[in-house]
Amino acid sequence: MSDPEPYREGRLSKPPEGGDYSCKKQFYRSAKVAEHYDAERFLGVDKERRNRRKWATIRKALAMTQEVEHVLDLPSGTGRFTGHLAREGYRVAAADISHEMMKIGCERVGAMENIRGHVQAEAERLPFRDSAFDCVVSIRFLHHLDPDIRVGILREMARVARWLVVDYRHRYSYHYARWKIRSWLGLTHKEMARVSRAQLEDELRRAGVRLHDVLSVTRIFSDKWIVVGEASHDA
């Protein structure tokens, strides 16, 4: 597989702007993306602090669920949260479309007792039986998807687990307000797709998921929600 176009622009961990879902899937399968992903996304004082805040919020979200033992980390990427989940006592299966990402994830978690395995899989067609897990944890993924694709993947998550802990990017933040003003003034043509609370509720409803709670990672500056949902198989 040839390296994705953004390498010529020096953006080793970001998918091409304007690319559709199939392009993004190809991008994250790259060995070079996997090699540089953690260094560009999570290393450094500020990035490590943000990472800790997000994990703390995920822990709060998981505390709102009930009878959760078996967790699917999807997509698991380089194992950023797989080890955290295992150390919390959950029995964790990791799944990702990228074999290269999962190789790094396997090295990171080693032979931790609560890691039940790594499975290469597409989120829209998970190779697991109905209700195979108690919870799906999905972080830094859904914002890459168009709404209709996102709803379909949420529905697939709800097929394999009762609880969903996922992150969304919302429009009630300083960053979105700043982008909106710049857009009105014609100072940027870059798109910034963010959801409203009503859009979030509508997508979950269409996916057959009851909204349980929404947690902000931080107030004002963060545009990230951690969303707790419960599968509603009678919807």
WOKA-V248222 format. One record per helix or strand of 2 or more residues. SS is the DSSP state (~ for helix, > for strand). FROM is the first residue (numbers start at 1). LEN is the number of residues. If there is no record, write none. Layout:
BEGIN
SS&FROM&LEN / SS&FROM&LEN
END
This chain:
BEGIN
~&5&5 / ~&21&8 / ~&31&11 / ~&45&19 / >&70&5 / ~&82&6 / >&91&6 / ~&99&11 / >&115&6 / >&133&6 / ~&142&3 / ~&147&14 / >&161&10 / ~&174&11 / ~&197&11 / >&209&8 / >&224&8
END
